[in-house]
Amino acid sequence: MGNIRVLIVDDSAFMRRALKQILAEAPDIEVVDVARDGLEGVEKAVVLQPDVVTLDINMPRMDGLTALHYITSKTRAKVVMISSLTQEDALITFEALELGAVDFVAKPDGTISLGISKLAEEIVRKVRAAARARVRKRSPVRRNLQREKLAPASAQGLDWVVMIGVSTGGPRTLEDILPHLPGELPAGLVIVQHMPPRFTSSLAQRLNQYSRLHVCEAQEGMRLSNGLAVIAPGGYHLLFRRHGGALVCHLSLKPEDTDFRPSVDITLRSLIDIFDPRRTIGILLTGMGDDGADAMVELRKRGGWTIAESEETAVVWGMPRAAIERGGADVVAPSYRIPNIICQKVGGR
């Protein structure tokens, strides 16, 4: 594969210059052009046929979501959204991911982010991952009505724990799994998705609309129980403690030297140190790098059961591949088969 050809689409001249400088410093990336709004971005994407487009959300003439639709339908380019750390932009970003964007970068300082240079490594990493990602066409997930859910999960016990680790391509892949699990599943779910603060809260709300399980962002002291899925909040590690016989969530900023916070490795190790590994299922889904692979190996050695997503459906086959290569996977399966595998193992219907 030659250089990754990138088109930058942003209505801010400062952001266009900053992104171009960041990407131009990577030896394997070539910025082929920039565009000032969505309409110009679509026109240039059709002509230039870049490998990757970085796409701002809020732009004049044509917004990022509309431009995304045209770019993904008229070109083979993979799209990385450039978002702000606001609740509104978080919701729009999830719409973009559902419509086919591979990933997103959250600007720390709003529309014109003077701190964008701090994200240089993340931007380059995500552009590289997008260039080799596989984006699947899919139908929208039907939202389950709230009345379909069972009684509050806090009233139930905890038979099994299913721990899911995921990164790039995660939101759409989680939508392949959670809506297909029954509300009476005799297990609690723990989800670690590499994602910044605010976005994990929006992810939890979104998945809760689709799922018969109760899905929420984990909070300090929250009790894990059957039928409840907790998502590690962005910016924190999700750990576990025992309190009165129950398994409860503990949020921590430490350790600080991890590549990701939350970290799949940190959470899974914390879980199997305090909960019976023989009643624990570890699942590693799409994502860059190897976060979670070593903990999957440890879980399997201690009698737990592990599943790695197969290359067939993984948007980026990095984390699950690392688990497989290190001997950390009992089962390798496409994402659409994982719900049935979970139910068969824990006895859910």
Summary of the structure (lengths in Angstrom):
residues: 349
radius of gyration: 20.0
end to end distance: 45.5
largest distance: 63.5
contacts: 1286
relative contact order: 0.11
helix: 38%
strand: 23%
